[in-house]
Amino acid sequence: MNSPMRVKMAPQGPEVSRLIYGVWRLLEDPQGASPERVLGKLHACLDLGITTIDHADIYGGYRCEEVFGHALRTSPGLRQRLELVTKCGIMLTNPARPRNWIQHYDYSRGHLIGSVEQSLRNLATDYIDVLLLHRPSPLLDPAEVAEALRLLVEQGKVRHVGVSNFTPAQFDMLSSYLPLPLVTNQVELHPLRPEPFLDGTLDHCLKHRILPMGWSPLAGGRLMTGQGEAEGKIREVLHGLGHKYGVAADTVAYAWLLRHPARILPVIGTNQPERIAGAARALSLPLDTQDWFAVWRAAMGREVP
């Protein structure tokens, strides 16, 4: 790890970039999702040291992986410069999945293996760097899941496994069945959702020396444009700190997450290369402790006790 942009996700996990680029909204780009446009954003990320890309099978109505993979096929060699994360387990009611008549979760052995094999085809790759179980299910059988994940890793189709949106207890329960470590828990993290900072989620990551991935670090854009009272109070503080540090308010929001000792890996969701660059500027913005708590006070609506 010779660069501040490179970190180990877990003691036995992969090396990843400090910021992660998420493709949830890849197909919502006003400039389209042509291979040229996708590669343009990828190269903008790589120029900034962002090499880890966050996918899920369901993104874009089950289309984002395939669109991304099509772009990779036009640029041989690019895959070797990336770490690909993808997720599975959520079953949407969508024309791409006509057999799903109700939204549900499926962590059966057959579905896990089939989903990974489909993701490999979609992404034009031979392996997934990190496979995440997208959300916990009341029907998740840990022994069956463990066997499927073990097989996928043994076959080289998946290099590391983790979870998303799991509680610490759910994480530990699944981990107890696995012959390999879970390397991350991807959870929603931003000032409008302080619960993971207080309910043991981030403490659990610190205890196990795993770096959490933080999805929706700008609360899906609400931090910047939301009209609620909470959004307004937090945004006022972010803009004030942006003026103090000479950066945009969203850069401060990313720096606020990066300042946490759990070494959160924010997942950037923008389609605008200039805003990717703005997020990267947060890496060189060490927020003062009192400035961090100014955002926390706005988020909580009160002074700390």
Secondary structure, DSSP 8 states (H G I E B T S, - for coil): --STTEEESSTTS-EEESSEEE-TTGGG-TT---HHHHHHHHHHHHHTT--EEE--TTHHHHTHHHHHHHHHHTSTTGGGG-EEEEEE-EE--BTTBTT-SS-EE---HHHHHHHHHHHHHHHT-S-EEEEEE-S--TT--HHHHHHHHHHHHHTTSEEEEEEES--HHHHHHHHTT-SS-EEEEEEE-BTTB-HHHHSSHHHHHHHHT---EEE-TTGGGHHHH--SHHHHHHHHHHHHHHHHHTS-HHHHHHHHHHTSTT--EEEE--S-HHHHHHHHGGGG----HHHHHHHHHHHHTS---
